[in-house]
Structures are given as C-alpha cells and as structure tokens.
Amino acid sequence: MEGRKSNYKVNQSVQFRVLSDDQCAEIFQAALEVLERTGVNIHCEEALSLLKNAGSWVDGKRVRIPSHLVKKALHRVPARVVLCTRDGERKLFLEGHNSYFGPGPTNPYFIDVETGERRKVVKKDVENVAKVCEALPNIDFVMSLAMISDCTPVLADVHEVHAMLQNTTKPICTWAFNVENLKDIVEMCCAVAGGLENLQRNPFFSLYSEPIVPLTHPKEAVEKLLYMADMGLPQIYAPGMQMGGTVPMTIAGMLVVGLADNLVGLLLSQLKREGAPFIAGLMLALMDMQTTNCSYGAPEFSLALAAQADLYHFLKLPVWSAAGASDSIVFDEQAAVEAAIQCYSAALSGANLIHDVGFLESGLSASLEQLALGDEIIGMVRRIISGVEVNKDTLAVDVIDQVGPGGHFLGEEHTFKYFRQKTWFPTLMNRKRYLDWKNEGEKTMGMRLNEKARKILNEFESKRLPVHLEERLNEIMEKAEQRARKN
C-alpha cells in the first residue's frame, strides 16, 4: 500500500460543476457578440467618454463595445480580492473556490424576534443583525438585512453602515442610494481604518450595486461604479434579473445578458483605474408565472447561480452569489428546506461571496431565526464539502488489525483522535432521545432558533469602537443629515 503511485488523483473536497469550460466559453462569446452587435445604453457622460476614447462605438446613449476591450480589461482586473475585519485582519480570500456566507440587504420588513410580528425595519434591527452575525461562527460577513424606516429616508443606506460599523468587526458589504451617500459611507470607513490608504490595503467594506437589466446602465449606478474604482475599493456590480421577465427564460440566455452587463461594469472600472478590485456575479430570481412573484426558493435559482459560478471561475474573477433565502412568508419547514438546498449548492459551486442568508418572503422580510438557521446549515455543508481524507492514518489498517474480528473501536486512541477532528457537532439540530427531548421542554427547531437569537441579543457583547471613532462617525452622520435637510 505504500508503493509508488502512477497518475494518482486526489479529491480534496466534493466535486461539483454545472457548466464545462467549453460551455462557459460559448456563453462568453455570446455575451461579447451582444456587446458588439446590440450594445448597451449608458446614461453617464463620463462613462460614455471613457468608452469612446477606448475605442467603443458610441451613438448617443447606445454603446457597442469591441470584444478586444473586454478581453484587455479581463487581463487588467485582479483575479482575487481580500476583505478584512474592521481591525485589519485579512479574512476573506475571494479567489478560487473559497466560499464565504453572509446576510443580504434591502428587506423593508422584519420578523420581530420577541413577538413574531412582521413589521417595518428600524435602525435597531440593523444593530441587532450585526451583533448576531458577529456571534455566529459560520457567518463570515455582514449586510444589513434591512431597509430602515425610522430615519431620514434618503439616508437609510448611510444609517445602515453607521449601525453595522459599531456592532461588528466582520467585513461589511453595503449598498448606497447615490454617489453622495457613498462618499459619506467611504468617509466613515476611512475614519475607522485610519485613512484611505489603510482602507485600500486592508478593505473591510465593499459596495453592492446593480445596473438595470437588460443592457441599461443608469447614471446613479455608473457614478458609484466609477467612484469606487477611483478610490481603489472593492465593489460588486451585479445585474439583478427576473428570468422570463427582464431576461430570457432559459438559464443560458439569462447568463448571456447578465454577463454582458457585468462585463460593462468591469470594463468601466478598469478604464477608470487599472487594477481596481471588482467582484463579478449575477443576482437573479425566477418569475413565477402563476403569481408573478420573484422566487428565491425555485430550484432554478440555485442551478443558475451555480452555473454563473462556473462561468466566472472560467474567467478567473471573484464570484458573488446568493443562498440561505426562502419564499416562505414565515420561518417554517419550507424556509429551512429552501435555505439548506441553496447553501449546499452555493458552497459546492465554489462561489466566493454568498449573500442573502436570513431572507424570507422572496426578499421582503428579514428573520434572525432564518439567519441563525443558516449558520447551522452552513456548518453542516462545510463539513460535507471538506471531503474524505485518504492517507495511511485514516485508512486505519493497523488499527483494524489490532482490534480484529468481533472487536470494537470505542476505546481506541484513533477513534478519540478523529471524532474530535472530523466530526461536526450541531448546536441546534436535535440528536437526543425522545424522553430527554420531552423532559427538556419539547422544543421545536423554531423554538430553539428563537432562543438562540434572543440569547445572543441579550448576552453577547460586540467589540465596540473606541469612543473617539464613534464620535467621528456620529459627526459624519450629522453632516449627512444637514445636507439632506438643505435638499
């Protein structure tokens, strides 16, 4: 068994692909054809100027882009992006098939963890989301899960970052309504980092933004894109699509449109600043033709996102994706099933930055219980995708020989070693006997998740910022409020 091996192959983890390299190449070529033949509408003068000077064909707002410009940009853009903690620790390595999970943004409603009531989001909810994310070991980055209602409406995005920065050390991903608000957000992050150069070297926040699908890039989205590129800070420019609505019903057709729009953002970022960090990806939902609602729980959602991960791996770009969401109105068995399938598929696909853990109601309601369940699911998934280690020690031939026929392995050092190293232990899943479960209150999974969320909120202490930094963030927030009042 210890002899030399010829052509010996090892799977370090579970293997999974939707698209072959040849299929990825075919989709890429189709997207290039769309950009050259059909083109896109650009509603930003600076972007039009950058594209025209680079050699694109500009006719009013319509721009047709030669494929060589896209290919040149793909050689310029970094193949990896590293996101850090608030304290500067390099934590998320967005490259290869490394997968990291976090919540999403923009839910207007929140499922109250104390009452179960579906109500509008308040700023305290974002503070609580950040705190729960900080406590959950398998949640790697933080988004707000929310659209705050109890603040100046035009500054809700800035208030979200203000709340998150003070309640988590984990990397933050956020959105911004416009470039003025984005400047406030960057100013806050620079204050915490100790300056722009420190933030560029060890970025702990990234921006999420979307064009209008199909093939339209509005002024606000492009201005934010160019600003982030100019600042040298990481951003996600991900087309949001409805299959059968704003893009073709076929996954292949959806990928062509989404990739074309994504490549426009990538190209503009590199024309503005060569080497600007860019995270590629698509955000999609299936339009349910029975209800016209956008479905997050549909199997096509997970399949299409896994396919786009293959596509962006083929192009050697960091990949944005989604998982851990549900169409269910409430936190129930449907929510658990849909979240589990999505998280498993996303992790297997090797997507790098995976958001939307904690979504209910197709992205209209946020749930801390769903977020805590996602943490448990992700832990299970990570154990599965870690694969099977095969070597002399794990093959255990000597141990098997020592125990012999009819023996048992409970007392073996080998068992003691590997049950600690290789066994995943649940924090919420029930493995107890019936009488033990009954004597401990007959708690369902929903009850246990609610208890866990409330326990974190009541007992967990997030690492606070120094007082002078909290005061500085408050000053920036007040300056933004004054600007909003004048406008």
N, C-alpha and C positions, 0 to 999 in steps of 0.2 A: 504493500500500500504506500510505501514511501519512495517508490521508484520515480524516475523522471517521467514527466507527463508531456505529451506532444499535443499541441493545439487545444490545450485545456482552457475552457472558458468558465468564468465565474460571474454569476449574477449577484451583485452586492445588494440589490433591492428587487422588489417585484417589478416585472417589466410590463409596460402598457403603452400602446400607441393607437391613434385613430387614423392618422394620415402617414403615408410613406413619404420619403423625400421626393419622389417623382410627383406625387400628388401635390405636395407643397410647392414645388417648382411650377406646376401647371397653374395653381391659384395665383402665385406671384406674377407670372407672365400675364395672366388675365387682368390683374389689377393694374399692371403697367400699361396694358392696352386701353383700359378705361381712362387712365390719366392722360394718355396721348390722344385718344380719339374723342372721348366725351368731355373730359376735363372737369373742373370743379369751379364753383362760384366762390370768390374770395371778397369779403366785404371789409377790407382793411388796406388803406393806401400804402402803408409801409410794407406789408406783405406782398402786395402787387408789385411794388418797386423791386423788392428783393428777388422775386421770381423772374421778373422781366430782365433784370440785369444779369441773372444767372443763365439766361437763355431760354426761358419758357415763352410760349406764345400767349400773349395777353390781348384779349378783345373785350374791353370794358371790364366787367367783373369776372368774366369767364377766362379761366386759365387752363391751357393744355400744357402738360409737363412732359418733356422728353425723358425717356427711361434712363438715359445716362446720368441725369442729375440725381435721380433717386438712388441709383447704384453707387454713385460717388458719396452721397450722404450716408448710406449704409456702411461705407468704409470709414467714415469720419466719426460716427456716433459710438460712444463707449459700449462695449459688449457686457459691461457689468456696472451695477450701481450699488453702493454700500450705504445703508441707512443706519444711523447711530442712535443711541439713547440720548436723553437730554443732558446726561453727564459726559457725553463724548465717547462712550464705549461703542466700538464698531460691532454691530449686532446682526443686521440682516444683509446677507450677501446675495443680492439679486443677480444670479448668474446660474448657468447650467440648469439643473433640475431641483435646486433648493426651493422649498415651499414654506411660506410663512402666512399666517392667518390673522385676520382682524375683522372688526365690525365694518359697517358701511355708513353712509351719511343720509341726510335729506328726509327721513321719516317725519311727517307732520304730527303723528300721534304716538303716544307712549302707553304701554300697558303698565299701570301703576303696580309696583311690586307689593304694596301694602294692601290695596283694596281690590286689585284685579280690574279696575276701571280703565277703559280706553278714553284717554283724554289728550288734550293738546300738550305739546312739549314745552317745558320750561327750562331755564338755564341750569337749574339744579340737577335736572336729568342728565345733562351732559357731564357735569361734575361727577355724578354717580357712575355713568358709563366709564369714564376714565379711571375711576377708582376700582371698579370691578375688573376692568381689563388689566390694571396693574397687578391685581391679586391672582388672576387666572394664569397658570403656568404655560398653557398652550395657546394663549392669545398673544401674538408677537408684536402687533402694532395697534394703534388706536385711531378710530374715527368716531364721529360724534353720535352716530345712530339717530340723528335728530335734525329738526329744523325749528329753532327756538321761537316761541310765540310771545314770551313776556319781556321783549326788549325792543329797541328801535328796529323795525322790520328790515330796513336797508342795511343794517349792521349785524344781522343774525349770524352771518358767517364769521365775522371778527369776534363776536362774543363766544362762539364755539371754541375757537382757538384759545382765547383768553381763559376759558374754563378748563380746557384739556391741559394746557401748559402747566397749570398749578396743581394738577391732580394725578399726573402720571410721568414717569421717566421714560416710558417706552416711545419708540418712534411714532410720529403723528402723520397722518395723511388727512388733508382737508380740501375743501372746495373754496371758491371765492366768487362773489357775485360779479365783480368787475376789477379792473386793474387798480383803482384807488383803494379798495378794501384789501386787495392783495398786498399792496405796499404797506398797509398797517400790519398785516399778518407777518410779512417779512421783517418789519421793524421790531415786532415783538420777539421773533425767533432770533434775530441778531442780538437783541439785548440779552437774552438768556445765554446765547452762545459766546458772548464777549466780542462780537463784531462779525462782519460779513465774511471775512477770510476764514475765521474759525468755523462758521456755519457751512461754507463751501467745502472745507476739508473734511468736516465730520457732520454732514447734514442730518438733522433729526426730524425734518419735516419734508413732505413732498406735496405737490399740488395735483389735485384731480380736476380735469376739465374735459368738456365734450364739444365737438362740432355738432352741426345739425345734419343728420343723415336724411336723404342721401346727398353727398357731394356738395355740401354747403358749409362754409366756414365764416360764422358771423364775426363782426367787429370785436365784441367783448371777448370771445374765446381766443381769437388770434392775438389780441393785445396782451392777454395774460400769458399766452404761449411765448411770445417774443420777450416779454418782461422776465419770465423765469429763465429763459435761455440766456438773456443778457446778464442776469445775476449769477449764472452758472450753478443753478439749483435744480434738483431733480423734479421732474413732472411726469404725470400720466396724462396723455391726450387720447382718450378712448371714445370712439364713436358709440353712442347709445342707440340701439336698433330694436325694431319690432319686426320679427320675421313674419312675412305676409302683409306687413303694413308699410314700413319705411324702407325695407329691403326685400329681396326675393324670398319666397317661401322655402327655397332649398338652402340647406346649410352651405353648400358650395357657393351659391350666388351671394348669400349673406357675407361670406368670408371675403369675396371679391370686393364688394362695396366697402365693407368695413376696413379692409386692408388698404384700399386706395385712399380713403380718408385719413387713416392713420399715417400713411406714408407722406401725405401732405404736411401733417404736423411735424413729423420727423425731419423732413426736408427744410421746412422753415426754421426749425430750431437750429439746425446746423448752418444754414445761411446766416443766421443772426450771430451765432457764436459757435465756431467749430469745436466739437468735443463736448457740447452741452449735454448733461445727463438726461436721458429720455427713457421712459418705461412704456413699452408698447402694449397694446391689447385692445380688446373689444368688450363692450358691455351690451348684452342683448337680453331679450325676452321674447318668448313665443306669444304672438297674438292669438288668444283663444277665440276661435271663430264662433263659438256658442255664446260667449259673454262679452267679447271684445276686450276683456281684461288682458293685461300682460302677465304671463305666467312665469314665475321663477321656479315652480316645482315641476315643470314638464321635463320628461327625460331628454327632450331635445336641447334644453338649456344646458345640461351637464355635457351632453355629447358635443354640442357646438363649441363650448368653452374648452373642452379637451382638445378638439381639433385645432382651435386657434393657438393653443399652447404648442402643438406640434409645428404649426406654421411659423411662429415667432422663434422657436428653438432653431428651426431651419435657417432663419435669417440672423440668428445669433444676437437676439435682443432680449433684454429683461422682459418678463411677461406679467401683465396684470390680468386678474381673473376674479371669479366670484364663487361663493359656496356658503352653506350654512343658513340659507334663507328658506322661506316657505310661503305658499299661497294661503295657508290656513288663516282664518280670521283670529283664532285664539291659539294659545300654546297647548297643543294636544298631540295625539298619536301621529296625525298627518304631518305636523310640523317636525316631529322627530324623524320620521321616515325620510322626508324630503331633504332635511339637513344632512342626515347620515349619508345618503347616496351622493349628494353634491360634494361633501367634504372628501369622501373616498375617491371619487372621480377626479376632483381637482388635485389632490395630493399625488395620485397615480400619474396624472398628466405632467407633473413637474412644473406647473405654473408657479411663478415666484412670489407674487404679492396678491393674496387671495382675500377679497373683502366680502362684506355683507353678512357675516355671522351675526345673528340676532334679529334678522328681518322677519316680520310676519306680514300677512295681508299684501303680498306682492310689492313690498317696499313702501307701505303706507304706515305701518305700525312697528314700533321697536319693543323688544322684550328682553329684560335682563335674564329671565329664566331661559329663553332661547339662546342667549349668549353663553350662559353657564353650561347648558347642554352641549353647545358647540365645542366648548373647551374639552368636555369629556369625550365627545366623538373624535375630535382631532387627536387626543391622546391614544385612543384605540387604533385609529388609522395609521398614526406614525409607527406604532408597533408592527402593524401588518406590513407596511411598505419597507420596513427595515430589512425584511427578507430572512433568509436562513443562512447562518454562518456554517460553513463546512470546512473543518480542519481536523487535525489529529485529536485534539482535546474534545471537540464537540461530537466527533464520531464515537467516542467513548468505548472503543473496542476493549481496552484494558479493564475498564470498569465493568463492562458486561461480562468479561471473562471471570473477574473476581467475584461477582455476585452469583453467576452461574444459573443453571436451570432451577426454577421454583423459588428463587430468592426475591428480594425486593430492594428498591433503591432509596428508601426513605432515610436511611442512616448514612448514606454515602456523602463524603465531602463534595463530590462532583454535583450532587443534587443541591446541596446547600449553596454552592457557588453560583449555579446557573439559575436557580429560582429567584435569586436576588438580581442577577444581571439581566436576565432575558424575559422575565415575566412582567406583564403590565398589570398593575393593581388599580382597580376602579376607586373613584372617590364617591360616585353616586350610583352606579349600577348595583343592583341587588343580587348578591350571591348567597344570601342567608337561607337557612331552613325556615319552613313555614311558621313554626311556633316562635322562633326568635323574631321573625319579622312581625308577627302578630303582637308579641309582648312589647315590642318597641314602638307600637302605635299604628301599625298597618299603613305606613306612609307610602304613597304612590311616588313615582318618579317626579311628577309635577310638584308634589308637596316638598320633596327633598330639594329640588332645584330652587323653589321659592325660599326655603330656609337658608340655603347656601348664599343666595343673593343678598338676603336681608342680613345674614351674619357678617358678610364682607362689609356692607354699608355701615353696620353698627360697630364693628370691632377692628376692621383693617385700617391702618394708618398709612396713607401715601406719603412719600418723601416730599416735603414741601420745598418750594424755592426759598432762597434767602429773602428776608424781609425787603431789602433794597430792590431786589428784582421784582417782587410782587408789586411794590410801589411804582416801579418803572412801567410795568405792564398796565397798571391802572391809569397812569398818565397817558399812555398811548391810546387806551380805550376812551378816555375822556376827550382827548383831542379828536378822535374819530366822531364822537358824539357831537361835539361842537360843529364839526364840518357838516354833519348830517342835518343839524338844526338850521344852519345857514342855507342849505339847499332845499 
